[in-house]
Amino acid sequence: MIRVIYRWRVERRRQDDFIRWWHEGTVRIRSSKPGARGSTLTRPTAGDDQVVAIARWDSEDDLAAFWADPGGSDFPGATLESVEVLHELDHLTLEAP
């Protein structure tokens, strides 16, 4: 299992639209791309224009297959600044009831 951290700069006036775009895209990706386990969208406390998503994938191969055909992965007014892949060593979060 891997986690992928995506960091974007998003124009403040476009953030609500970005959140909707991200939500719809994540639902679409999770239902259509093998190995996609979903994602969480966050904003750092001190980062008014920064948005961070943490996605979960079964493997780097599944992630590579997604990137070979991401289908609509750009959002006007947002700049993807970095992508970091992390290997999950342990997972202890509780699922919501």
Secondary structure as the mmCIF struct_conf table of DSSP 4:
data_model
#
loop_
_struct_conf.conf_type_id
_struct_conf.id
_struct_conf.beg_label_comp_id
_struct_conf.beg_label_asym_id
_struct_conf.beg_label_seq_id
_struct_conf.end_label_comp_id
_struct_conf.end_label_asym_id
_struct_conf.end_label_seq_id
STRN STRN1 ILE A 2 VAL A 10
HELX_RH_3T_P HELX_RH_3T_P1 ARG A 12 ARG A 14
HELX_RH_AL_P HELX_RH_AL_P1 GLN A 15 SER A 32
BEND BEND1 LYS A 33 LYS A 33
TURN_TY1_P TURN_TY1_P1 PRO A 34 GLY A 35
STRN STRN2 ALA A 36 THR A 42
TURN_TY1_P TURN_TY1_P2 THR A 45 ALA A 46
TURN_TY1_P TURN_TY1_P3 ASP A 48 ASP A 49
STRN STRN3 GLN A 50 TRP A 57
BEND BEND2 ASP A 58 ASP A 58
HELX_RH_AL_P HELX_RH_AL_P2 GLU A 60 ALA A 68
BEND BEND3 ASP A 69 ASP A 69
BEND BEND4 GLY A 71 GLY A 72
TURN_TY1_P TURN_TY1_P4 PRO A 76 GLY A 77
STRN STRN4 ALA A 78 HIS A 87
HELX_LH_PP_P HELX_LH_PP_P1 THR A 93 ALA A 96
#
